[in-house]
């Protein structure tokens, strides 16, 4: 029962805000969650989501139905995130991962079920240094291609790969206990 | 399973947060000036469609439309909507009708010369089933006329044209046993025709638009004891062809028109 995005976009381009409202309802969750993970701030994510959709509304003609609309929207969201980060003169150092690893490995047994592991991963991602977090979220969570991420973040392809590898190392330190204890397929677990 | 594999699997299934309430409204209210949301006011309408009243023996066919509409004094363009539309389907006792199939169709404006629907049918409208609360959600479509038909397989409830605007549309349905009109379109050589557009009218009100199957057969659910006009047209060499017939199905009967032979310039029902 879902109407194609392209049809709604064409209506929205002609000023049909109802159609744009439908697109908003359909895609805002993904965009908001992307920005929430990139920024770590719900207030900032909310503002950037608004800017993302206002920009999208003005540039609907740029999307011609090639590729998924949600990917195009995420691209706009990342641009706004980068602009906000530059504006805030973000000065976080990459050494922050030491604090991350120490903080998350303190109680690995608490992260026992898959649900808990997801929550732990979510927390660990939010604690990653920004440069690593951006790459990890875009590649692993949003499932964008390396080349797309390189273009969005305006960094070389090799940097995407190295930051992703480093992000995995940082996350492994924090999550190895909880993830290694995840139930394998076909096995039953007993929660004590 | 390696850590990297587990990490990738988990990353795809991370919990998502809900979009903060009010964000959609805030975004829509900040759209560029030419599309700015207009002031809205609540309006309660009770629409009685005469044709439907006839169709349901005067006891049903009431279409209640509760909607928010733009204030006439501030409306400048097409009324604006801010969210999805919910059709709330209830029976005459006001109880929700669950599991009813709701089909929405939209057609281009009738040909001013012939007064019938053109060949082009807009088929991108949704179809769905009401939930246990009798609701079915629809994406906002702008101000558009819809043909609404609700059928649960055994009983025809109601059909009619509504103008969907914004918010919630409450449709009160009357229950009637299903009766049908059937037939088959063929050309002069007896070959089934599928490019014929038949339509049923009650008075001047479009009741049902049909699509012949691959073998030219068609079926229309109708309400017994009601007078219909059966109209069809076909485009192509030597066409369009139009045919109008008065039809009436009595209670407990099924009307089979048999083979309807379509010739260029003439039509004949055998």
Interface residues (C-beta under 8 A of the other chain):
Chain A: X1 X2 X3 X4 X7 X8 X11 X15 X16 X17 X18 X19 X20 X21 X22 X24 X25 X28 X29 X30 X32 X33 X36 X42 X46 X49 X50 X53 X54 X57 X58 X114 X117 X118 X119 X121 X122 X125 X136 X140 X141 X143 X168 X171 X172 X175 X176 X179 X180 X182 X184
Chain B: X1 X3 X4 X6 X7 X8 X10 X11 X12 X13 X14 X15 X16 X17 X18 X19 X20 X23 X24 X26 X27 X28 X30 X31 X32 X34 X35 X37 X77 X78 X80 X81 X82 X83 X84 X124 X126 X127 X128 X139 X140 X141 X142 X166
